[in-house]
Amino acid sequence: MFNVGDRVWLASCGTEQVTKPCPICYGKLRVTLLLGNGDSVDIDCDTCGNGYKQSRGVVQEYEYVAEATPIVITAVVGEQTMGSEKIEYRCGYTCPPPENLFLTESEALARCAEIVREEQERQATRVEYLKKKAQKSYSWNAGYHLREAKSLEERAKYHREKAVLCKAKSKEKGDG
């Protein structure tokens, strides 16, 4: 329990847009496309080129930013009902959640890491990302994902076998 005037640490988490090198062209702005006949063509990278904009060599991504911030409790408001008590701490015009207030910075930083983990898990399990077709049932989507996984496993097996054969032919002909 905190009192008015106490200096406490607030654990908070948000997102921040960061600039990172393009994961496809690695900042070179161009990629080489290998055609089926063996010819190669240099083209602009579409990953770091946004719509009509030209390739920039960088992409914008969002990362979680968690920090412990020192704040001062300016008011404590309590409410008691039968069998429960609710305490609200105010810091200026904000009312931070009591579970994110700590006496030490290290405790707040530990909670920050926990908040980030919870947010990442929540994002990973959101319906928009979990379902291929949001209007279909979960059982349909589960079947879809299982069919896709099986198909990709079969394709991976096929390509591994072909790679082994190509390596063997390469050694046989001496062009490897």
Backbone bond lengths (Angstrom), bond angles and torsions (degrees), N, CA, C in turn:
res aa  C-N    CA-C-N  psi(-1)  N-CA   C-N-CA  omega(-1)  CA-C   N-CA-C  phi
1 M - - - 1.451 - - 1.527 108.76 -
2 F 1.322 114.83 134.25 1.449 120.53 -178.39 1.524 109.88 -107.97
3 N 1.319 115.45 161.16 1.462 121.75 179.77 1.524 109.90 -120.67
4 V 1.329 115.42 163.01 1.460 120.52 176.45 1.526 108.73 -58.86
5 G 1.340 116.00 133.02 1.461 121.39 179.94 1.518 113.58 94.59
6 D 1.328 118.16 -12.72 1.477 120.47 178.15 1.525 110.19 -67.12
7 R 1.318 114.25 137.63 1.467 119.80 173.71 1.527 106.16 -94.58
8 V 1.344 116.19 119.72 1.467 121.82 -177.90 1.525 108.87 -126.45
9 W 1.326 115.04 171.24 1.465 121.45 179.64 1.520 108.76 -109.36
10 L 1.318 115.89 129.38 1.457 122.34 179.23 1.529 109.19 -102.04
11 A 1.333 116.37 123.33 1.466 121.68 175.31 1.525 107.40 -88.74
12 S 1.317 115.96 123.27 1.462 118.99 -179.90 1.519 110.19 -138.06
13 C 1.327 115.10 159.31 1.453 121.20 -177.67 1.519 108.72 -143.59
14 G 1.306 116.08 140.66 1.462 121.82 176.26 1.513 108.42 -151.98
15 T 1.319 116.36 -172.98 1.460 119.81 176.54 1.515 108.89 -116.86
16 E 1.308 114.22 153.74 1.453 121.42 -179.78 1.515 108.29 -139.10
17 Q 1.323 116.49 137.05 1.451 119.84 178.36 1.526 108.79 -79.76
18 V 1.336 115.36 129.26 1.456 120.63 179.83 1.523 109.34 -125.12
19 T 1.310 115.32 153.58 1.453 121.75 178.11 1.518 108.39 -101.73
20 K 1.336 115.55 129.13 1.461 121.00 -179.37 1.517 109.19 -130.77
21 P 1.342 117.84 154.75 1.462 119.41 175.61 1.528 110.49 -60.15
22 C 1.305 116.26 145.47 1.462 121.46 -179.58 1.535 109.57 -60.71
23 P 1.336 117.78 130.04 1.465 120.76 -178.35 1.540 113.12 -75.17
24 I 1.332 118.15 -6.92 1.461 121.12 -178.73 1.528 111.39 -103.20
25 C 1.338 117.36 -52.68 1.474 119.52 -177.54 1.530 112.43 -96.72
26 Y 1.333 117.34 -6.90 1.467 122.78 179.43 1.530 112.44 54.92
27 G 1.330 115.63 36.62 1.461 120.47 175.71 1.519 114.45 85.95
28 K 1.327 118.45 0.54 1.468 121.68 -178.14 1.527 112.97 -85.86
29 L 1.341 118.22 -7.84 1.456 126.38 176.54 1.525 114.77 72.30
30 R 1.311 118.76 -12.23 1.456 122.22 -178.44 1.524 109.72 -132.81
31 V 1.332 115.15 154.30 1.457 121.55 176.08 1.522 108.04 -130.94
32 T 1.312 116.10 158.67 1.459 120.98 178.80 1.518 108.80 -105.02
33 L 1.320 115.54 123.40 1.452 122.34 178.94 1.518 108.00 -98.44
34 L 1.328 116.32 123.37 1.453 121.33 179.35 1.520 108.04 -95.26
35 L 1.334 116.32 116.88 1.454 121.84 -178.70 1.524 110.63 -81.23
36 G 1.300 115.91 162.39 1.458 121.40 -178.81 1.523 114.01 -60.66
37 N 1.337 117.69 -26.99 1.468 120.05 179.92 1.528 112.54 -87.21
38 G 1.332 116.87 4.80 1.460 120.93 177.74 1.519 114.45 96.90
39 D 1.338 117.62 -13.03 1.464 120.48 177.61 1.519 109.25 -70.53
40 S 1.320 116.23 151.57 1.458 120.48 176.01 1.522 109.00 -121.24
41 V 1.313 114.86 144.28 1.456 121.67 -177.52 1.518 108.03 -130.79
42 D 1.335 117.41 131.05 1.458 121.71 174.32 1.519 108.52 -85.54
43 I 1.351 115.79 128.92 1.461 120.79 179.33 1.527 109.05 -133.46
44 D 1.343 115.22 160.85 1.462 120.00 175.43 1.528 109.21 -65.23
45 C 1.310 116.15 145.18 1.462 121.11 178.25 1.522 109.03 -76.51
46 D 1.334 116.38 123.15 1.467 120.65 178.90 1.522 112.33 -83.39
47 T 1.319 117.58 -17.67 1.460 119.59 -178.43 1.522 110.89 -67.64
48 C 1.323 117.01 -45.28 1.465 119.65 -179.60 1.524 112.32 -96.08
49 G 1.332 117.24 0.02 1.449 121.82 172.04 1.510 106.70 -97.46
50 N 1.312 117.77 122.42 1.458 121.63 -174.12 1.521 109.68 -100.30
51 G 1.333 117.89 106.24 1.456 120.30 178.49 1.508 111.65 59.71
52 Y 1.324 117.05 -118.42 1.454 121.59 -179.14 1.535 112.44 -80.71
53 K 1.333 117.22 -10.45 1.458 120.41 -179.09 1.520 110.39 -75.82
54 Q 1.315 116.17 145.98 1.456 120.57 179.03 1.525 110.73 -75.38
55 S 1.324 115.27 164.43 1.458 121.06 178.34 1.522 109.34 -57.43
56 R 1.354 115.27 140.20 1.462 120.38 -178.55 1.520 112.76 -117.30
57 G 1.328 117.23 -12.50 1.463 120.60 -179.50 1.521 113.63 83.63
58 V 1.337 116.58 -2.77 1.463 121.19 179.63 1.526 109.13 -137.05
59 V 1.316 115.96 157.90 1.464 121.90 175.62 1.525 108.70 -127.39
60 Q 1.324 115.42 155.42 1.461 121.16 177.51 1.523 107.64 -100.30
61 E 1.307 116.73 129.10 1.455 121.97 177.27 1.519 108.37 -133.14
62 Y 1.315 115.10 162.54 1.453 120.42 176.38 1.519 109.21 -107.17
63 E 1.316 115.88 134.73 1.453 122.02 176.65 1.523 108.70 -124.30
64 Y 1.320 114.87 151.23 1.460 119.04 175.65 1.525 108.71 -75.71
65 V 1.313 114.81 135.76 1.453 121.58 176.69 1.521 106.81 -122.79
66 A 1.304 115.67 117.11 1.464 120.44 -179.99 1.523 107.72 -117.68
67 E 1.323 115.01 139.09 1.461 118.38 -179.34 1.517 111.04 -149.56
68 A 1.305 113.70 153.85 1.459 121.37 175.05 1.524 107.03 -102.12
69 T 1.334 115.77 124.79 1.456 121.14 -176.19 1.524 109.56 -120.19
70 P 1.345 117.09 131.25 1.471 118.25 176.71 1.531 109.65 -75.40
71 I 1.324 115.95 134.12 1.463 121.35 177.28 1.526 108.74 -137.86
72 V 1.320 116.21 165.06 1.463 121.55 179.31 1.520 108.32 -117.37
73 I 1.324 116.08 131.38 1.462 121.95 178.42 1.530 107.69 -71.95
74 T 1.347 116.77 121.46 1.466 120.62 -179.38 1.518 112.55 -102.22
75 A 1.342 117.00 -18.16 1.468 120.03 178.15 1.519 109.45 -158.67
76 V 1.326 115.19 148.37 1.459 121.67 175.22 1.525 106.31 -125.83
77 V 1.329 115.48 121.31 1.457 120.45 -178.83 1.521 107.45 -118.47
78 G 1.329 116.24 125.43 1.460 120.66 -179.24 1.510 111.52 -117.30
79 E 1.309 114.31 148.09 1.457 120.09 177.88 1.517 107.66 -137.56
80 Q 1.321 115.65 126.46 1.461 120.00 179.82 1.514 109.22 -114.16
81 T 1.319 114.20 132.98 1.453 120.60 172.35 1.512 106.77 -126.41
82 M 1.280 116.60 175.33 1.466 118.62 -178.92 1.530 109.48 -61.81
83 G 1.302 115.67 115.80 1.463 121.12 174.98 1.518 115.52 84.17
84 S 1.331 119.14 -1.08 1.467 118.45 178.48 1.526 110.74 -149.28
85 E 1.288 113.78 157.61 1.459 120.51 178.60 1.520 107.59 -136.56
86 K 1.316 115.82 132.56 1.454 121.14 -179.89 1.526 108.35 -119.45
87 I 1.339 114.99 125.88 1.465 119.93 179.00 1.520 108.11 -116.72
88 E 1.303 114.77 132.49 1.460 120.89 178.59 1.526 108.41 -119.30
89 Y 1.321 114.93 129.16 1.471 119.94 177.70 1.520 107.97 -101.97
90 R 1.308 115.26 138.91 1.462 119.78 178.06 1.514 109.15 -118.59
91 C 1.307 113.45 140.33 1.470 121.66 177.91 1.522 105.77 -129.67
92 G 1.311 115.95 93.88 1.462 118.79 -173.42 1.516 108.59 68.63
93 Y 1.330 116.51 -123.36 1.464 120.68 -178.99 1.527 112.77 -97.80
94 T 1.311 118.08 5.65 1.459 120.23 -179.62 1.523 111.22 -108.47
95 C 1.313 114.03 156.41 1.464 121.72 177.23 1.528 107.84 -125.02
96 P 1.323 117.66 84.60 1.473 118.94 -177.56 1.528 111.31 -67.41
97 P 1.337 117.03 148.65 1.466 119.67 178.34 1.531 110.61 -62.29
98 P 1.320 118.72 131.56 1.468 121.14 -177.64 1.530 113.11 -57.14
99 E 1.352 116.77 -30.52 1.472 119.01 -179.61 1.523 112.97 -71.01
100 N 1.339 117.31 -7.35 1.470 120.99 178.27 1.534 112.42 -108.88
101 L 1.327 118.33 12.86 1.462 122.92 178.46 1.527 109.88 -107.79
102 F 1.341 116.37 133.22 1.462 120.99 -175.81 1.522 110.60 -140.90
103 L 1.337 114.90 157.34 1.464 120.59 178.21 1.525 112.20 -76.32
104 T 1.349 117.19 -30.72 1.465 119.68 -176.80 1.529 110.96 -120.14
105 E 1.303 114.23 154.51 1.464 120.37 178.71 1.525 110.94 -65.23
106 S 1.335 117.04 -38.26 1.467 119.55 -177.98 1.531 111.55 -64.12
107 E 1.329 117.72 -36.99 1.466 120.58 176.55 1.534 110.39 -65.50
108 A 1.319 115.66 -40.81 1.462 120.16 179.95 1.528 110.56 -66.46
109 L 1.324 117.25 -39.73 1.470 120.32 178.73 1.526 111.17 -65.50
110 A 1.322 117.38 -36.78 1.473 120.80 176.68 1.527 109.46 -63.56
111 R 1.321 116.78 -41.21 1.466 120.44 177.83 1.527 110.67 -66.67
112 C 1.341 117.29 -35.45 1.466 121.46 177.09 1.526 110.19 -58.05
113 A 1.323 116.72 -46.55 1.464 121.20 179.29 1.527 110.46 -61.27
114 E 1.314 116.23 -38.64 1.467 121.53 178.69 1.531 110.52 -65.93
115 I 1.322 117.28 -41.68 1.467 121.75 179.27 1.524 110.07 -62.39
116 V 1.340 116.99 -44.95 1.466 121.10 179.11 1.524 110.11 -59.88
117 R 1.318 116.82 -45.60 1.472 121.48 179.79 1.536 110.18 -59.93
118 E 1.327 116.72 -44.88 1.460 121.15 179.05 1.532 111.57 -62.43
119 E 1.325 116.85 -42.53 1.465 121.16 179.66 1.526 111.52 -64.95
120 Q 1.335 116.76 -42.70 1.461 120.18 179.12 1.524 110.51 -62.95
121 E 1.318 116.67 -41.16 1.467 120.76 178.41 1.532 110.60 -65.49
122 R 1.320 116.07 -41.94 1.464 120.42 179.33 1.530 110.43 -62.72
123 Q 1.334 117.17 -43.35 1.462 120.67 178.99 1.526 111.78 -64.35
124 A 1.331 116.47 -40.26 1.463 121.03 -177.59 1.520 112.24 -67.37
125 T 1.324 117.58 -23.74 1.464 120.24 -176.71 1.531 112.72 -107.53
126 R 1.310 117.65 10.69 1.463 120.40 177.99 1.528 109.83 -66.25
127 V 1.305 116.58 145.03 1.463 122.22 -177.37 1.528 111.34 -56.48
128 E 1.327 118.15 -40.46 1.463 120.66 -176.96 1.528 111.55 -60.48
129 Y 1.336 117.02 -30.95 1.457 120.84 -177.94 1.522 111.88 -96.11
130 L 1.333 116.70 -24.57 1.451 120.93 -176.66 1.520 111.71 -80.81
131 K 1.313 116.78 -40.64 1.457 120.79 -176.52 1.524 111.21 -94.48
132 K 1.321 117.03 139.69 1.464 121.51 172.97 1.523 108.53 -72.81
133 K 1.344 115.64 -44.87 1.462 121.12 177.92 1.521 107.56 -122.16
134 A 1.335 116.58 108.73 1.462 121.59 -173.81 1.526 112.80 -61.75
135 Q 1.345 117.88 -30.60 1.461 119.52 -177.85 1.527 112.84 -77.91
136 K 1.326 118.11 -14.38 1.465 121.68 179.41 1.524 109.88 -85.12
137 S 1.341 115.55 162.96 1.467 120.67 -178.89 1.530 110.48 -73.06
138 Y 1.325 114.64 164.94 1.465 119.45 177.11 1.526 110.58 -64.08
139 S 1.345 118.12 -35.28 1.462 119.46 -179.35 1.526 110.24 -66.97
140 W 1.348 117.90 -38.78 1.464 120.14 176.36 1.524 109.95 -62.51
141 N 1.332 116.53 -44.90 1.458 121.15 -179.71 1.524 111.55 -64.90
142 A 1.336 117.16 -37.18 1.469 119.91 177.51 1.522 109.43 -63.18
143 G 1.336 116.68 -44.11 1.466 120.35 177.41 1.518 111.66 -61.39
144 Y 1.329 115.94 -43.15 1.464 120.26 178.45 1.525 110.98 -58.40
145 H 1.332 117.09 -49.38 1.463 120.65 -178.10 1.525 111.20 -64.14
146 L 1.336 118.04 -37.10 1.464 120.34 177.78 1.528 111.04 -67.00
147 R 1.346 117.73 -41.27 1.479 120.67 177.01 1.522 110.49 -62.30
148 E 1.337 116.70 -44.11 1.465 120.57 179.83 1.527 111.06 -63.09
149 A 1.333 116.92 -42.84 1.462 120.91 179.36 1.526 110.52 -61.04
150 K 1.333 116.77 -44.56 1.473 120.92 179.77 1.525 110.14 -62.82
151 S 1.328 116.61 -45.12 1.459 121.30 179.84 1.530 111.17 -60.37
152 L 1.317 116.65 -44.59 1.467 120.44 -179.41 1.524 111.49 -67.95
153 E 1.332 116.84 -35.74 1.467 119.65 176.54 1.519 110.38 -63.84
154 E 1.345 117.15 -41.87 1.460 120.93 178.32 1.520 111.08 -64.83
155 R 1.333 116.75 -41.60 1.477 120.35 177.95 1.513 110.90 -63.56
156 A 1.332 117.28 -41.26 1.469 120.76 179.60 1.524 109.86 -62.99
157 K 1.331 117.43 -43.47 1.471 121.54 178.60 1.531 109.89 -60.52
158 Y 1.328 117.13 -46.73 1.462 122.44 179.35 1.527 110.68 -57.08
159 H 1.334 116.76 -48.14 1.465 120.20 -176.61 1.529 112.06 -70.17
160 R 1.316 117.83 -34.06 1.468 119.77 175.67 1.523 110.22 -62.87
161 E 1.336 116.80 -43.89 1.470 120.92 178.97 1.524 110.73 -61.80
162 K 1.319 117.73 -43.30 1.474 121.61 179.30 1.525 110.52 -65.07
163 A 1.322 117.49 -38.29 1.463 120.44 179.03 1.524 110.53 -63.61
164 V 1.330 117.02 -40.75 1.465 121.17 178.19 1.524 109.86 -62.21
165 L 1.333 117.02 -44.48 1.464 121.18 179.03 1.533 111.38 -63.09
166 C 1.331 116.36 -42.04 1.465 120.47 179.33 1.527 111.23 -64.02
167 K 1.322 116.83 -41.42 1.462 120.25 177.87 1.522 110.49 -61.91
168 A 1.340 116.55 -42.80 1.471 121.22 -179.91 1.526 109.28 -63.26
169 K 1.324 118.61 -45.07 1.473 122.00 178.57 1.521 111.32 -63.73
170 S 1.335 115.35 -38.11 1.452 120.91 179.56 1.532 110.69 -60.78
171 K 1.312 116.98 -44.63 1.468 122.29 179.62 1.512 109.72 -67.93
172 E 1.332 117.14 -38.61 1.461 123.67 -178.85 1.519 110.80 -63.10
173 K 1.334 117.53 -41.97 1.458 122.30 -177.94 1.521 112.33 -89.55
174 G 1.326 116.53 -10.37 1.466 120.19 178.09 1.508 114.12 75.47
175 D 1.326 118.64 23.76 1.470 119.32 178.43 1.521 112.57 -105.94
176 G 1.315 117.06 17.54 1.459 119.25 -176.17 1.443 112.68 -110.47
